[in-house]
Amino acid sequence: MEGVNWDEIASKLPKIDDTRIQTAKLSDMDFWVLKAAAAVKKRGVAADSASLLSASIRRLTPEWCELIAFQAAQEGISFEEMFVKLATGE
């Protein structure tokens, strides 16, 4: 999304020391595929999971930004304000 002031957004978000998250349960076969793929690449499951999640977030960011922009327009606030509001729960 063009025109977003990511520096402004970042300045309003708190510093997070640990960004690790726990996921919901995977299907058994998804787990085994992930485990086998990580092993063939000589990586740990946690490291491979983090890479997969980051890649997915980057791929979906434009779509998610459109949703955030739509909600911001409905509430009459800027994208940046809405992003911070949603991200922080404030």
MARBA-3410 file (N, C-alpha, C, O; in Angstrom, 1 decimal):
90
0.9,-1.2,0.0,0.0,0.0,0.0,0.9,1.2,0.0,1.8,1.4,0.9 ~ 0.7,2.1,-1.0,1.5,3.3,-1.1,1.0,4.4,-0.2,-0.2,4.5,0.1 ~ 1.9,5.2,0.2,1.6,6.4,1.0,1.5,6.1,2.5,1.1,7.1,3.2 ~ 1.7,4.9,2.9,1.7,4.6,4.4,2.9,5.1,5.1,4.0,4.9,4.6 ~ 2.7,5.8,6.2,3.9,6.3,6.9,4.3,5.3,8.0,3.9,5.3,9.1
5.1,4.3,7.5,5.5,3.2,8.4,6.3,3.7,9.6,6.3,3.1,10.7 ~ 7.1,4.7,9.4,7.9,5.3,10.4,7.1,5.8,11.5,7.4,5.7,12.7 ~ 6.0,6.5,11.2,5.1,7.1,12.2,4.4,5.9,12.9,4.3,6.0,14.2 ~ 4.0,4.9,12.2,3.4,3.7,12.9,4.4,3.1,13.9,4.0,2.9,15.0 ~ 5.6,2.9,13.4,6.6,2.2,14.3,6.9,3.1,15.5,7.2,2.5,16.6
6.9,4.4,15.4,7.2,5.2,16.5,6.1,5.2,17.6,6.3,5.6,18.8 ~ 4.9,4.7,17.2,3.8,4.7,18.2,3.6,3.3,18.8,2.7,3.1,19.6 ~ 4.4,2.3,18.3,4.2,1.0,18.8,5.2,0.7,19.9,6.4,1.1,19.8 ~ 4.9,-0.1,20.9,5.8,-0.4,22.0,6.9,-1.4,21.5,6.6,-2.2,20.6 ~ 8.1,-1.4,22.1,9.1,-2.3,21.8,8.7,-3.7,22.4,8.2,-3.7,23.5
8.9,-4.7,21.6,8.6,-6.0,22.0,9.9,-6.9,22.1,10.6,-7.0,21.1 ~ 10.2,-7.4,23.3,11.4,-8.2,23.5,11.3,-9.6,22.9,12.3,-10.1,22.4 ~ 10.1,-10.2,22.9,10.0,-11.6,22.4,8.8,-11.6,21.5,7.7,-11.5,21.9 ~ 9.1,-11.8,20.2,8.0,-11.9,19.2,7.6,-13.3,18.9,6.8,-13.5,17.9 ~ 8.1,-14.3,19.6,7.6,-15.6,19.3,6.2,-15.8,19.6,5.7,-15.3,20.6
5.5,-16.5,18.8,4.1,-16.8,19.0,3.8,-18.3,19.0,4.6,-19.1,18.5 ~ 2.7,-18.7,19.6,2.3,-20.1,19.6,1.2,-20.2,18.7,0.3,-19.4,18.7 ~ 1.2,-21.2,17.8,0.1,-21.4,16.9,-0.9,-22.4,17.4,-0.8,-23.0,18.4 ~ -2.0,-22.4,16.7,-3.1,-23.4,16.9,-2.5,-24.7,16.5,-1.5,-24.8,15.8 ~ -3.2,-25.8,16.8,-2.8,-27.1,16.4,-2.8,-27.2,14.9,-3.7,-26.8,14.2
-1.7,-27.8,14.4,-1.6,-28.2,13.0,-2.3,-29.6,12.8,-2.4,-30.3,13.7 ~ -2.7,-29.8,11.6,-3.1,-31.2,11.3,-1.9,-32.1,11.4,-0.7,-31.6,11.2 ~ -2.1,-33.4,11.7,-0.9,-34.3,11.8,-0.1,-34.3,10.6,1.2,-34.2,10.7 ~ -0.7,-34.3,9.4,0.1,-34.4,8.1,0.8,-33.1,7.9,2.0,-33.1,7.4 ~ 0.2,-31.9,8.2,0.9,-30.6,8.1,2.2,-30.6,9.0,3.2,-30.1,8.5
2.0,-31.1,10.2,3.2,-31.2,11.1,4.3,-32.1,10.5,5.5,-31.7,10.5 ~ 3.9,-33.3,10.0,5.0,-34.2,9.5,5.6,-33.6,8.2,6.8,-33.8,8.0 ~ 4.8,-32.9,7.4,5.4,-32.3,6.2,6.4,-31.2,6.6,7.5,-31.1,6.1 ~ 6.0,-30.4,7.6,6.9,-29.3,8.1,8.2,-29.9,8.7,9.3,-29.4,8.4 ~ 8.0,-31.0,9.4,9.2,-31.6,10.1,10.1,-32.2,9.0,11.3,-32.1,9.2
9.6,-32.9,8.0,10.4,-33.5,7.0,11.1,-32.4,6.2,12.3,-32.5,5.8 ~ 10.3,-31.4,5.8,10.9,-30.3,5.0,12.0,-29.6,5.8,13.1,-29.2,5.2 ~ 11.8,-29.3,7.1,12.9,-28.7,7.9,14.1,-29.6,8.0,15.2,-29.1,7.9 ~ 13.9,-30.9,8.1,15.0,-31.8,8.2,15.8,-31.9,6.9,17.1,-31.9,7.0 ~ 15.1,-31.9,5.8,15.9,-32.0,4.5,16.7,-30.7,4.3,17.7,-30.8,3.6
16.2,-29.6,4.8,17.0,-28.3,4.7,17.9,-28.1,5.8,18.6,-27.1,5.9 ~ 18.0,-29.1,6.7,18.9,-29.1,7.9,18.6,-27.8,8.8,19.5,-27.1,9.2 ~ 17.3,-27.6,9.0,16.8,-26.5,9.9,15.9,-27.1,10.9,15.4,-28.2,10.8 ~ 15.8,-26.3,12.0,14.8,-26.7,13.0,13.4,-26.4,12.6,13.2,-25.5,11.8 ~ 12.5,-27.1,13.2,11.1,-26.8,12.9,10.7,-25.4,13.3,9.9,-24.7,12.6
11.2,-25.0,14.5,10.8,-23.6,14.9,11.4,-22.5,13.9,10.6,-21.6,13.6 ~ 12.6,-22.7,13.5,13.2,-21.7,12.5,12.4,-21.8,11.2,12.1,-20.7,10.6 ~ 12.1,-23.0,10.7,11.4,-23.1,9.5,9.9,-22.5,9.6,9.4,-21.8,8.7 ~ 9.3,-22.7,10.8,8.0,-22.2,11.0,8.0,-20.7,11.0,7.1,-20.0,10.4 ~ 9.0,-20.1,11.6,9.1,-18.6,11.7,9.3,-18.1,10.2,8.7,-17.1,9.9
10.1,-18.7,9.4,10.3,-18.3,8.0,9.0,-18.4,7.3,8.7,-17.5,6.5 ~ 8.3,-19.5,7.4,7.0,-19.6,6.8,6.0,-18.5,7.2,5.3,-18.0,6.3 ~ 5.9,-18.3,8.4,5.0,-17.3,8.9,5.4,-15.9,8.4,4.5,-15.1,8.0 ~ 6.7,-15.6,8.5,7.1,-14.3,7.9,6.8,-14.1,6.5,6.3,-13.0,6.0 ~ 7.0,-15.1,5.7,6.7,-15.1,4.2,5.3,-14.9,4.0,4.9,-14.2,3.1
4.4,-15.6,4.8,3.0,-15.5,4.6,2.5,-14.1,5.0,1.7,-13.5,4.3 ~ 3.1,-13.5,6.1,2.7,-12.2,6.5,3.0,-11.2,5.4,2.2,-10.3,5.0 ~ 4.3,-11.3,4.8,4.7,-10.4,3.7,3.7,-10.5,2.5,3.4,-9.5,1.8 ~ 3.4,-11.7,2.2,2.5,-12.0,1.0,1.1,-11.4,1.3,0.5,-10.9,0.3 ~ 0.6,-11.5,2.5,-0.8,-11.0,2.8,-0.9,-9.6,3.2,-2.0,-9.0,3.3
0.3,-8.9,3.5,0.2,-7.5,4.0,-0.6,-6.6,3.1,-1.4,-5.8,3.6 ~ -0.4,-6.6,1.7,-1.3,-5.7,0.9,-2.8,-5.9,1.1,-3.5,-5.0,1.2 ~ -3.2,-7.2,1.2,-4.6,-7.5,1.4,-5.1,-7.0,2.8,-6.1,-6.4,2.9 ~ -4.3,-7.3,3.8,-4.6,-6.8,5.2,-4.6,-5.3,5.3,-5.5,-4.7,6.0 ~ -3.7,-4.6,4.6,-3.7,-3.2,4.6,-5.0,-2.6,4.0,-5.5,-1.6,4.5
-5.5,-3.2,3.0,-6.7,-2.8,2.4,-7.9,-2.9,3.4,-8.7,-2.0,3.4 ~ -7.9,-4.0,4.1,-8.9,-4.1,5.2,-8.8,-3.0,6.2,-9.8,-2.5,6.7 ~ -7.6,-2.8,6.7,-7.3,-1.7,7.7,-7.7,-0.4,7.1,-8.3,0.4,7.8 ~ -7.4,-0.1,5.9,-7.7,1.2,5.3,-9.2,1.3,5.2,-9.8,2.4,5.4 ~ -10.0,0.3,4.8,-11.4,0.3,4.8,-12.0,0.6,6.1,-12.9,1.5,6.2
-11.5,0.0,7.2,-12.0,0.3,8.5,-11.7,1.7,9.0,-12.5,2.3,9.6 ~ -10.5,2.1,8.6,-10.1,3.5,9.0,-11.0,4.5,8.3,-11.4,5.5,9.0 ~ -11.4,4.3,7.1,-12.3,5.2,6.4,-13.6,5.2,7.0,-14.3,6.2,7.1 ~ -14.1,4.0,7.4,-15.4,3.9,8.1,-15.4,4.7,9.4,-16.4,5.3,9.8 ~ -14.3,4.7,10.1,-14.2,5.4,11.4,-13.7,6.9,11.3,-13.7,7.6,12.2
-13.3,7.2,10.0,-12.9,8.6,9.8,-11.5,8.9,10.4,-11.3,10.1,10.8 ~ -10.7,7.9,10.5,-9.3,8.2,11.0,-8.3,7.7,9.9,-8.6,7.1,9.0 ~ -7.1,8.1,10.2,-6.0,7.7,9.2,-5.7,6.3,9.3,-6.0,5.6,10.3 ~ -5.1,5.8,8.2,-4.6,4.4,8.2,-3.7,4.1,9.4,-3.8,3.1,10.1 ~ -2.8,5.1,9.6,-1.8,4.9,10.6,-2.4,4.8,12.0,-2.0,4.0,12.8
-3.4,5.7,12.3,-4.1,5.7,13.5,-4.8,4.3,13.7,-4.8,3.7,14.8 ~ -5.5,3.9,12.7,-6.2,2.6,12.7,-5.3,1.4,12.9,-5.5,0.5,13.7 ~ -4.1,1.4,12.3,-3.2,0.4,12.4,-2.7,0.2,13.9,-2.7,-0.8,14.4 ~ -2.3,1.4,14.4,-1.9,1.4,15.8,-3.0,0.9,16.8,-2.7,0.2,17.7 ~ -4.2,1.4,16.5,-5.3,1.0,17.3,-5.5,-0.5,17.3,-5.7,-1.1,18.3
-5.5,-1.0,16.1,-5.7,-2.5,16.0,-4.6,-3.3,16.5,-4.8,-4.3,17.2 ~ -3.4,-2.8,16.3,-2.2,-3.6,16.7,-2.0,-3.6,18.2,-1.6,-4.6,18.7 ~ -2.4,-2.5,18.8,-2.2,-2.4,20.3,-3.4,-2.8,21.1,-3.3,-2.9,22.3 ~ -4.6,-2.8,20.4,-5.8,-3.1,21.1,-6.3,-1.9,21.9,-7.2,-2.1,22.8 ~ -5.8,-0.7,21.6,-6.2,0.5,22.4,-7.3,1.2,21.7,-7.8,2.2,22.1
END
